[in-house]
Amino acid sequence: MLITLVHFQEGIPTSSSKWAHDLYRVKESHAAKSHSQKLLIVAGSNSLFGLDAAQIERKYQLPTTNFGVHAGLGLRYILDRSKRSLRPGDIVYLPLEYALYQQEPAPSTQLMDFILARDPAYLHSLPLLEQFLGYTNVSFERIIEGLRGGNDNYMGSSSSTYNVANVDSSGNQLNNSSERAADYKDKLDKLQAKDIGNGDISGYSKKVLGEFFIWAKENDVCVIGAPPNLLKFDEYDADRFVNFVTKIRNFYLENDTSFIGNPTDYLLPKKMFFDTEYHLNEIGVATRTRLTLNDLGDQLTAHCVNQPR
């Protein structure tokens, strides 16, 4: 009965899926304009709110799209969606959020909302077990909204920030000034260090990432792993976090894929953040972009392990 109810909502838009849908429309349009080698920055919103693609493009004279959208869509979807825009010879800069390294097979409530509303064909491309787990993870509220015909408008107080009108043509977030960030001071003050669970990369995330690395090599796409920016807490000085990020770096190297940058360098002070522990304000964006360019150096292709260049 539940699966039947959900099935008949495929393709019905929801207000909660509109932001990510509109972001992908802008970013995929920008990426499609390039008819030669290009760079995609692929991650969740730490990149959307964290990097200046235009500045990176100017340094390397390489068409660059900030392909960061929303980590809640999950590791598999973020990587699979990027494949639609990648061509042989392209480069992927991959500063994934830490939660994406600890994913499990069940599609999240956020992902199910999105793909039901905006990308139902993708749902049916998933392994059967993941499809089944996804159907059981659709919220009751989402089912009710679908039954009522859905909604394709921005709604709620957060829509003033999470709105495609605040994104430039290359996919960078706009209107995240330090002055506006003052409105979120109380929210930032209440944040705590991210929970990294057992401090390991999950078997599912290893599988999904490993498959992406294989796909990239088979399609002559260069992948460069990197740390995300994150609000600094004292807890990240502990061995548990240091060991976790070391495991991430080693996983890339074990899969013949570069990982560039020291994760602790990307732990930034609160004054550089906008409204979450992953979202930088304009000062933070400038700082992280400089740090990224410094870590990448003068030649991007120098980091393309086992890729013919």
Buried (B, 14 or more C-beta within 10 A) or exposed (E): EEEEBBEEBBEBBBBBBBBBBBBBEBBBEBBEEBEEBBBBBBBBBBBBBBBBBBBBBEBBEBBBBBBBBBBBBBBBBBBBBBBEBBBEBBBBBBBBBBBBBBBEBBBBBBBBBBBBBBBBEBBEEBEEEBBBBBBEBBEEEBBEBBEEEBBEEBEEEEBEBBBBEBBBEBBBBEEBEBEBBEEBEEBBEEEEBBEBEEBBBBEBBBBBBBEBBEBBBEEBBBBBBBBBBBBBBEEBEEEEBBEBBEEBBEBBEEBEBBBBBEBBEBBBEBEBBBBBBBBBBBBBBBBBBEBBBEBBEEEBBEBBBEBEE
